[in-house]
Amino acid sequence: MAPPPIVTGISPKEGPPGTKVTLRGENLGNGPNDLIGLSICGCDCLLSAEWKSSNKIIARSGPGKGRGDIIITTVSGGKGSSTVQFRGYYETIGPMKESAVWVEEAPLQSLAWGSRRSLSPTTYQHEDPLGLSVEGNEKKFPEDDLHELFPEGAAAAAGSGVSCGDLTSEHFIPAWFLLEHHHATSFEDLKAGLSFLRRRVDAQKEGQLSFLKANVGAVMDQLDTIVALKERFEADMKELGPDSTAKAEQAIRESERQATELFREVLGRREKAEAIRNALGVLQRHRFLFALPSTIERNIRRGEFDLVINDYMRAKSLFGSADVPVFRKVFEEVDRRIGSLRAALLSRLQEAIPAPLEEQKKIIK
């Protein structure tokens, strides 16, 4: 078996989904058919892989986000490893910018309290909270510099797999977000974005208040229902004590005991009937074996020894090695009768030696 593949270089080292990357390393396969697996940042990229040589593969990155290993699997070498990593990130896609993946363009729906969400269950990119354009920020801020500036955030991002500049991250750092998305934005534009964010928050608060005013009747009905439930619960506590379900549980257990006593005899008869039914079923399915002793005796009296031998050989092939006690007992009875038949035929043969040859052949057969 060949050594496992190892990736020692990748270019570029970061990019959005669909980025064309060149992988270099050792033992990357003997040919296109030898390459059976390629994952970048945990995403399967085998369909886009183009094998060039045992030291070079060209592929496109998947929708993975954050840093991740490049793992190549071959038939000859198995699953490999990598000494480098690729960083995947999502970028804001405008109407005039090309994208290697489908971008959700569903219209946004305004809710009663002012927030907006897409009609689609998922969206490709979060809306910029500052309402600023990303023009001039296409060049990403070096991630290594971010890790040096925010070492605690880098450790948290490595543990969760989500960047601290992501709005959905539990360890969100505003400064990280600004450097990652607006490092080239002017100070005046940032001030305008802050004003936009404040207006949006105020509008959201006003939207919540408007929602309550528009549905005050429903809110009051729900409040009355909650108060009624509370009063009923307090009344039950006074009447039944702290453990209000103790009496109900005791009544259920008593009902179960009485039902068991009442139906014990019926259930016993049912079990007995099922046992008899099963026994009859066994007798019906294996009636050939159970009736074989009487059948052998009847055929012996008729002199039909061929039928006796055929039935015996059939029973021996079917039940000769059976471990069921009742089958063994019946088969022992069959063997006993066959033994008696052999002794009788031997005695008859000895007595019939002066008899014609044809009759002797019939007895031997």
Secondary structure by P-SEA (a helix, b strand, c coil): ccccbbbccccccccccccbbbbbbccccccccccccccccccccccccccccccbbbbbbcccccbbbbbbbccccccccccbbbbbbcccccccccccbbbbbcbbbbcccbbbbbccccccccccccccccccccccccaaaaaaacaaaaaaaaaacccccccccccccaaaaaaaccccccaaaaaaaaaaaaaaaaaaaaaaaaaaaacaaaaaaaaaaaaaaaaaaaaaaaacccccaaaaaaaaaaaaaaaaaaaaaaaaaaaaaaaaaaaaaaaaaaccccaaaaaaaaaaaacaaaaaaaaaaaaaaaccccccaaaaaaaaaaaaaaaaaaaaaaaaaaaaccccaaaaaaaac
